[in-house]
Amino acid sequence: MPDQLDQLRTSVVISDDGTRIGSVGRIYLDDASGQVTFVTAKVGLFGQREVFVPVAGAMIGDGLVETPFRSDLVKNAPEVSDDFRLTPGQEAEILRYFGLPFILPTDDSLN
């Protein structure tokens, strides 16, 4: 996993048609599984904004995170706040934006 995280940190996010969206900013891991659930893409002039990108359905490798979403959808995605953790509500909002399902974790799934 550490090697995968190092590779992700230097990757570029591209859209479903190969358009460059931006470089990876932050990496978010699921608290329960430890798996990568989101990355952020640095977008806008000089990468001043960071937006969330779900890794569900993405192809990751060779320095790229190829998301299955259009570049305009990703560039207008919810932006990163200063908090380095996502609440279940924030995660649900991001997934809803991308048209992905969100299942609220139960106490049993966290153990």
N, C-alpha and C positions, 0 to 999 in steps of 0.2 A: 504493500500500500504506500509506503513512503516514496518509492520510485514513481508510482503513478501520480502522486500529489506533486512531486517535483516537476514531472513532465507537464502536468496541467498548468502549473504556475507560469510556464513560458509558452503556453499555447495561444493560438488565435481562434476566435469564434467566427465561424462562417455560416451563412444561411444555407437553406436547402438547395439553392441554385449556384452555390459557390461564391456568393458575394461576401467580401470581408466585412464583418460587423465591428470587431474590435478585439483587443487583446484581453486575456483573462485577467481579472482583478482579484477577486476573492473566491474562495472555495468553501462551500457549506456542506457539512456532513450530517447525516441523520444521527440523532442522539442514540437511538436504539441499536441500529445496525452498523454504524460507522461508515456506511457507504456514502459516496458523493451524491448529493441530491440536486444541488444548484451550483452554478458558477456565476460570476458576474462578468459582464462585458463592458469594457471601457469604451464609451461611445461619445460622439459629439466632437466639437473642435478640441483638439489636443487630448481627447479622452477624459474630459473633465467630469462627465457623468458616468455612473455605473448603474447598469440595469441587470435585473435577475434573468437568468436563462436556466430552465430546467434541463437536467441531463437525461431525463427519460426520453428514449428514442434517439439520442445523439450518438454519432459515431466519433469515438475518441481515439486518436493516434496520430503519429507523424507530425506532432506539433499543432494539430487542429482539433477543434471541437466542432463537428459539423452537426448543427442543430436541424431538426426537421421543420423549422419555422422560417417564414419569410423575414428578410432583413428589416422591413419597415415595422413588422409586428414586434420584433425583438427590440429595436431601437426605441420604441414607445412603451416598453414594458415598465412595470413598477421599478422605481429607483431605490438604490441602497440607502439606508439610513446609517447613522453612526454606530448603531447597535450591531454587534457581530453575531447575534443569535436571532433566529426567527421564532416568533410565537406560532402556535398552530393556526391562529387567525391570519397572520401575515402569509404563512405558507399557503393556506387555502386561497387567499386573494390572488397570489401569483399564479397558482395552478389554474384557477378559474379564468384568469386573464388569457392563458394559453389554451383554454378549452380542455384541460386535463382534469381527471377526477381527483378528489381529495378524500381520504378516509381518515377521520379523526382517530388518533391512537387511543386505545383503551388502557386502563391500568394493567391489564394482563399482558398486553403487547409490549409494555415497557420493561417487563421483568425477564 
